[in-house]
Structures are given as C-alpha cells and as structure tokens.
Amino acid sequence: MSDLGLSAIKAYGGVAQTLGNLPGGKETQGVGGPDFGALLNTAVSTVTQAGGAAESAVTNAAMGRGDLVDVVTAVAAAEATMETVIAVRDQVISAYQEIMRMPI
C-alpha cells in the first residue's frame, strides 16, 4: 500500500476517533449528536496540520535536508486531506439544500 493510502487511512481513523470522543459522540440523533462547530474545527485543524507538514517537507528539501519523495508524499497527503474536506463540505451543502426544498 502506498504512503498516500496509509495517510488516508490514518486521517479517516483520526476523524472517526474524534467523532467518538466528542460529547455525545456515538449518538446520531437530535440535539445529543456531535457539535457541528467542533467537527468543523477538527476538519480545519487537520487540513492545517497536513499543510504544515507539507510546507516543512518542502523547506527541508530546499535546504538539502530532505528527500524529494518525502515532499511529494507530504504534498499529496495534504491535497488528499483538502479534497476530503471539500467533498464533505459539498455533501453538507447538498443536504442543506435538499432539506430547504422539503415542503413544510
């Protein structure tokens, strides 16, 4: 399995663990469910960490202390994380629009 695949699995596991650790974590009904703001904060911090890791890898490679393979892997992992967050955002917007189309 590639490093990118392992990064995706780790990212998915981290999000699943975060969801389980939130107050009301395993619940998916009503007001007792996970706080949307906390989920959003976790997603943004994950993207920020992935971007920071990619930036660090690029800096190390530019200074001659890193390998190009590490740079490509870190950038690809950051891109995959960003694309995942964007896909989730698009699904949330789609669900919201569908709810708004429901007759009262």
MODELLER restraints for C-alpha pairs under 7 A, 6 or more apart:
rsr = mdl.restraints
at = mdl.atoms
rsr.add(forms.Gaussian(group=physical.xy_distance, feature=features.Distance(at['CA:3:A'], at['CA:73:A']), mean=6.85, stdev=0.5))
rsr.add(forms.Gaussian(group=physical.xy_distance, feature=features.Distance(at['CA:4:A'], at['CA:73:A']), mean=6.53, stdev=0.5))
rsr.add(forms.Gaussian(group=physical.xy_distance, feature=features.Distance(at['CA:4:A'], at['CA:76:A']), mean=6.83, stdev=0.5))
rsr.add(forms.Gaussian(group=physical.xy_distance, feature=features.Distance(at['CA:4:A'], at['CA:77:A']), mean=5.81, stdev=0.5))
rsr.add(forms.Gaussian(group=physical.xy_distance, feature=features.Distance(at['CA:7:A'], at['CA:77:A']), mean=6.33, stdev=0.5))
rsr.add(forms.Gaussian(group=physical.xy_distance, feature=features.Distance(at['CA:19:A'], at['CA:25:A']), mean=5.45, stdev=0.5))
rsr.add(forms.Gaussian(group=physical.xy_distance, feature=features.Distance(at['CA:20:A'], at['CA:26:A']), mean=5.61, stdev=0.5))
rsr.add(forms.Gaussian(group=physical.xy_distance, feature=features.Distance(at['CA:22:A'], at['CA:34:A']), mean=6.12, stdev=0.5))
rsr.add(forms.Gaussian(group=physical.xy_distance, feature=features.Distance(at['CA:23:A'], at['CA:34:A']), mean=6.40, stdev=0.5))
rsr.add(forms.Gaussian(group=physical.xy_distance, feature=features.Distance(at['CA:24:A'], at['CA:32:A']), mean=5.50, stdev=0.5))
rsr.add(forms.Gaussian(group=physical.xy_distance, feature=features.Distance(at['CA:24:A'], at['CA:33:A']), mean=5.34, stdev=0.5))
rsr.add(forms.Gaussian(group=physical.xy_distance, feature=features.Distance(at['CA:24:A'], at['CA:34:A']), mean=5.69, stdev=0.5))
rsr.add(forms.Gaussian(group=physical.xy_distance, feature=features.Distance(at['CA:25:A'], at['CA:33:A']), mean=6.41, stdev=0.5))
rsr.add(forms.Gaussian(group=physical.xy_distance, feature=features.Distance(at['CA:25:A'], at['CA:34:A']), mean=5.42, stdev=0.5))
rsr.add(forms.Gaussian(group=physical.xy_distance, feature=features.Distance(at['CA:27:A'], at['CA:33:A']), mean=5.14, stdev=0.5))
rsr.add(forms.Gaussian(group=physical.xy_distance, feature=features.Distance(at['CA:43:A'], at['CA:85:A']), mean=6.68, stdev=0.5))
rsr.add(forms.Gaussian(group=physical.xy_distance, feature=features.Distance(at['CA:47:A'], at['CA:78:A']), mean=6.81, stdev=0.5))
rsr.add(forms.Gaussian(group=physical.xy_distance, feature=features.Distance(at['CA:47:A'], at['CA:81:A']), mean=6.08, stdev=0.5))
rsr.add(forms.Gaussian(group=physical.xy_distance, feature=features.Distance(at['CA:47:A'], at['CA:82:A']), mean=6.01, stdev=0.5))
rsr.add(forms.Gaussian(group=physical.xy_distance, feature=features.Distance(at['CA:50:A'], at['CA:77:A']), mean=6.91, stdev=0.5))
rsr.add(forms.Gaussian(group=physical.xy_distance, feature=features.Distance(at['CA:50:A'], at['CA:78:A']), mean=4.75, stdev=0.5))
rsr.add(forms.Gaussian(group=physical.xy_distance, feature=features.Distance(at['CA:51:A'], at['CA:78:A']), mean=5.46, stdev=0.5))
rsr.add(forms.Gaussian(group=physical.xy_distance, feature=features.Distance(at['CA:53:A'], at['CA:74:A']), mean=6.42, stdev=0.5))
rsr.add(forms.Gaussian(group=physical.xy_distance, feature=features.Distance(at['CA:54:A'], at['CA:71:A']), mean=6.52, stdev=0.5))
rsr.add(forms.Gaussian(group=physical.xy_distance, feature=features.Distance(at['CA:54:A'], at['CA:74:A']), mean=4.63, stdev=0.5))
rsr.add(forms.Gaussian(group=physical.xy_distance, feature=features.Distance(at['CA:54:A'], at['CA:75:A']), mean=5.02, stdev=0.5))
rsr.add(forms.Gaussian(group=physical.xy_distance, feature=features.Distance(at['CA:54:A'], at['CA:78:A']), mean=6.60, stdev=0.5))
rsr.add(forms.Gaussian(group=physical.xy_distance, feature=features.Distance(at['CA:57:A'], at['CA:66:A']), mean=6.71, stdev=0.5))
rsr.add(forms.Gaussian(group=physical.xy_distance, feature=features.Distance(at['CA:57:A'], at['CA:70:A']), mean=6.51, stdev=0.5))
rsr.add(forms.Gaussian(group=physical.xy_distance, feature=features.Distance(at['CA:57:A'], at['CA:71:A']), mean=5.10, stdev=0.5))
rsr.add(forms.Gaussian(group=physical.xy_distance, feature=features.Distance(at['CA:57:A'], at['CA:74:A']), mean=6.78, stdev=0.5))
rsr.add(forms.Gaussian(group=physical.xy_distance, feature=features.Distance(at['CA:58:A'], at['CA:71:A']), mean=5.56, stdev=0.5))
rsr.add(forms.Gaussian(group=physical.xy_distance, feature=features.Distance(at['CA:60:A'], at['CA:66:A']), mean=4.86, stdev=0.5))
rsr.add(forms.Gaussian(group=physical.xy_distance, feature=features.Distance(at['CA:61:A'], at['CA:67:A']), mean=5.79, stdev=0.5))
rsr.add(forms.Gaussian(group=physical.xy_distance, feature=features.Distance(at['CA:61:A'], at['CA:68:A']), mean=6.48, stdev=0.5))
